[in-house]
Every structure is written in C-alpha cells, then in structure tokens.
C-alpha cells in the first residue's frame, strides 16, 4: 500500500484540484491512494475538489482535522488505476 509520508509534498499538490479534471498522468500518480472530497448536498455543486490525499482514509481524516475541517462532511475513496486501453 502506498504511503503519503513517502510521497509527501508531491501528493499535496493535488489538494484543491478537481478530481474529475486531473490529467491521466496525475490519476496514475494518485492510484492506490485515498482522497477526501466534500459530500454532495443540494446547496453545493458536486465539484469533487480533493481536500486530502493519503495512504488510507485515516490519513485523510487526520489531514482534514489538522486543517480544522469536520471529516463527517467528506467522503473518502480509494483512487483506482485509470482505464488504459
């Protein structure tokens, strides 16, 4: 399992970016890691902005808490390998 600690700042460059707008190379870089995106609600558009990246959902939760964000307002998902024909 990849660890966010070893990739460090390289992974943090994805925080604040739209997951759906990532390039294929970026998706490959994130495959195997977990991301946190804000939960959808009718008051917000589902932009799927990456708010945390880690080796596990727990890593993402810790990052959100360090930033003073409530983890219950986020969903956590592993990033699969992108489709490659």
Backbone as CSV, one residue per row, in Angstrom:
resi,resn,N_x,N_y,N_z,CA_x,CA_y,CA_z,C_x,C_y,C_z
1,UNK,0.846,-1.174,0.000,0.000,0.000,0.000,0.893,1.238,0.000
2,UNK,0.629,2.199,-0.851,1.451,3.399,-0.872,1.231,4.211,0.398
3,UNK,2.203,4.954,0.781,2.106,5.777,1.982,2.303,7.246,1.595
4,UNK,1.439,8.093,2.100,1.517,9.520,1.808,2.808,10.118,2.350
5,UNK,3.321,9.554,3.448,4.526,10.100,4.042,5.704,10.035,3.072
6,UNK,5.790,8.965,2.299,6.916,8.811,1.396,6.799,9.727,0.182
7,UNK,5.594,10.019,-0.226,5.401,10.899,-1.368,5.330,12.358,-0.939
8,UNK,4.953,12.591,0.326,4.975,13.912,0.920,4.326,15.005,0.102
9,UNK,5.118,15.996,-0.187,4.617,17.190,-0.865,4.144,16.911,-2.283
10,UNK,4.651,15.866,-2.908,4.203,15.535,-4.265,2.705,15.286,-4.300
11,UNK,2.178,14.598,-3.296,0.745,14.329,-3.248,-0.043,15.569,-2.865
12,UNK,0.533,16.422,-2.052,-0.189,17.606,-1.585,-0.479,18.583,-2.721
13,UNK,0.231,18.460,-3.829,-0.050,19.359,-4.957,-1.445,19.103,-5.543
14,UNK,-2.056,17.955,-5.218,-3.384,17.642,-5.742,-4.510,18.220,-4.881
15,UNK,-4.188,18.608,-3.646,-5.199,19.193,-2.761,-5.657,20.526,-3.367
16,UNK,-6.967,20.663,-3.486,-7.545,21.870,-4.082,-7.875,21.721,-5.561
17,UNK,-7.467,20.611,-6.156,-7.761,20.366,-7.571,-9.024,19.525,-7.712
18,UNK,-9.688,19.692,-8.833,-10.857,18.878,-9.138,-10.393,17.487,-9.567
19,UNK,-10.917,16.464,-8.904,-10.530,15.099,-9.273,-10.906,14.801,-10.719
20,UNK,-12.085,15.259,-11.131,-12.550,14.973,-12.487,-11.746,15.703,-13.551
21,UNK,-10.997,16.731,-13.163,-10.202,17.493,-14.120,-8.743,17.064,-14.189
22,UNK,-8.381,16.024,-13.445,-6.990,15.582,-13.446,-6.592,14.954,-14.770
23,UNK,-5.341,15.157,-15.132,-4.788,14.507,-16.323,-4.560,13.021,-16.021
24,UNK,-4.433,12.242,-17.064,-4.213,10.804,-16.916,-2.965,10.526,-16.076
25,UNK,-1.890,11.258,-16.321,-0.648,11.051,-15.561,-0.865,11.332,-14.075
26,UNK,-1.684,12.340,-13.768,-1.978,12.654,-12.364,-2.786,11.540,-11.720
27,UNK,-3.737,10.999,-12.457,-4.529,9.883,-11.912,-3.643,8.668,-11.642
28,UNK,-2.673,8.428,-12.518,-1.738,7.336,-12.266,-0.943,7.608,-10.999
29,UNK,-0.536,8.850,-10.786,0.224,9.204,-9.581,-0.586,8.968,-8.311
30,UNK,-1.898,9.173,-8.392,-2.771,9.018,-7.227,-3.309,7.598,-7.047
31,UNK,-3.160,6.750,-8.060,-3.746,5.409,-7.946,-3.130,4.664,-6.764
32,UNK,-4.007,4.031,-5.993,-3.584,3.321,-4.799,-3.675,4.154,-3.536
33,UNK,-3.840,5.451,-3.674,-4.016,6.333,-2.519,-5.500,6.585,-2.293
34,UNK,-5.807,7.245,-1.201,-7.173,7.643,-0.875,-7.292,9.137,-1.009
35,UNK,-8.488,9.603,-1.402,-8.760,11.033,-1.445,-10.009,11.332,-0.627
36,UNK,-10.079,12.555,-0.152,-11.269,13.050,0.546,-11.854,14.180,-0.296
37,UNK,-13.156,14.087,-0.571,-13.871,15.157,-1.269,-15.106,15.497,-0.454
38,UNK,-15.540,16.759,-0.547,-16.693,17.188,0.236,-17.943,16.456,-0.231
39,UNK,-18.778,16.064,0.726,-20.034,15.391,0.403,-20.936,16.302,-0.424
40,UNK,-21.666,15.720,-1.313,-22.617,16.474,-2.125,-23.824,16.870,-1.279
41,UNK,-24.298,18.056,-1.519,-25.567,18.491,-0.950,-26.231,19.402,-1.979
42,UNK,-27.532,19.571,-1.924,-28.207,20.444,-2.894,-27.708,21.890,-2.842
43,UNK,-27.120,22.301,-1.715,-26.615,23.665,-1.609,-25.259,23.854,-2.291
44,UNK,-24.581,22.760,-2.579,-23.249,22.831,-3.199,-23.236,22.035,-4.488
45,UNK,-22.486,22.514,-5.436,-22.273,21.732,-6.651,-21.293,20.607,-6.333
46,UNK,-21.474,19.452,-6.926,-20.550,18.335,-6.662,-19.263,18.472,-7.484
47,UNK,-18.389,19.391,-7.095,-17.177,19.656,-7.866,-16.091,18.606,-7.657
48,UNK,-16.204,17.825,-6.602,-15.210,16.793,-6.277,-13.800,17.370,-6.195
49,UNK,-13.682,18.428,-5.396,-12.375,19.025,-5.145,-11.660,18.171,-4.101
50,UNK,-10.437,17.793,-4.401,-9.651,16.976,-3.482,-9.260,17.846,-2.290
51,UNK,-9.628,17.399,-1.094,-9.296,18.136,0.123,-8.212,17.454,0.945
52,UNK,-7.943,16.179,0.671,-6.870,15.451,1.363,-6.486,14.248,0.512
53,UNK,-5.215,13.854,0.620,-4.694,12.670,-0.071,-3.869,11.898,0.936
54,UNK,-4.089,10.585,1.021,-3.307,9.787,1.951,-3.272,8.328,1.588
55,UNK,-2.504,7.583,2.343,-2.383,6.153,2.131,-3.576,5.368,2.644
56,UNK,-4.452,6.044,3.406,-5.652,5.407,3.943,-6.687,6.492,4.215
57,UNK,-7.911,6.056,4.475,-8.952,7.017,4.855,-8.556,7.712,6.158
58,UNK,-7.936,6.976,7.077,-7.485,7.552,8.354,-6.492,8.692,8.112
59,UNK,-5.564,8.518,7.174,-4.617,9.590,6.847,-5.358,10.839,6.376
60,UNK,-6.373,10.648,5.543,-7.161,11.782,5.042,-7.900,12.468,6.188
61,UNK,-8.477,11.680,7.082,-9.190,12.235,8.231,-8.237,13.070,9.087
62,UNK,-7.053,12.552,9.323,-6.068,13.296,10.116,-5.704,14.618,9.450
63,UNK,-5.521,14.611,8.137,-5.198,15.843,7.418,-6.325,16.861,7.521
64,UNK,-7.563,16.394,7.368,-8.704,17.304,7.465,-8.778,17.921,8.856
65,UNK,-8.595,17.115,9.874,-8.649,17.617,11.255,-7.530,18.626,11.521
66,UNK,-6.349,18.381,10.967,-5.241,19.320,11.138,-5.572,20.680,10.530
67,UNK,-6.413,20.685,9.519,-6.826,21.932,8.868,-8.097,22.504,9.496
68,UNK,-8.595,21.869,10.559,-9.780,22.360,11.239,-11.082,22.046,10.519
69,UNK,-11.071,21.036,9.643,-12.266,20.650,8.892,-12.926,19.442,9.550
70,UNK,-14.238,19.346,9.428,-15.024,18.258,10.017,-15.051,17.073,9.048
71,UNK,-14.387,15.964,9.377,-14.353,14.810,8.476,-15.722,14.237,8.120
72,UNK,-16.734,14.475,8.952,-18.059,13.937,8.645,-18.702,14.630,7.445
73,UNK,-18.124,15.719,6.973,-18.639,16.426,5.802,-17.947,15.982,4.505
74,UNK,-17.162,14.905,4.595,-16.383,14.445,3.448,-16.622,12.971,3.185
75,UNK,-16.390,12.586,1.942,-16.393,11.165,1.603,-14.968,10.773,1.256
76,UNK,-14.656,9.519,1.489,-13.303,9.004,1.313,-13.360,7.845,0.341
77,UNK,-12.474,7.880,-0.639,-12.498,6.815,-1.633,-11.075,6.511,-2.122
78,UNK,-10.815,5.224,-2.355,-9.519,4.879,-2.944,-9.534,5.257,-4.428
79,UNK,-8.383,5.666,-4.912,-8.268,6.023,-6.321,-7.814,4.784,-7.089
80,UNK,-8.651,4.283,-7.987,-8.256,3.101,-8.759,-7.305,3.501,-9.892
81,UNK,-6.684,2.510,-10.460,-5.866,2.788,-11.645,-6.793,3.264,-12.757
82,UNK,-6.356,4.284,-13.496,-7.209,4.754,-14.585,-7.296,3.711,-15.698
83,UNK,-8.382,3.824,-16.427,-8.563,2.936,-17.569,-7.461,3.192,-18.573
84,UNK,-6.883,2.154,-19.076,-5.811,2.292,-20.067,-6.078,1.278,-21.187
85,UNK,-6.468,1.758,-22.358,-6.778,0.818,-23.459,-5.563,0.041,-23.936
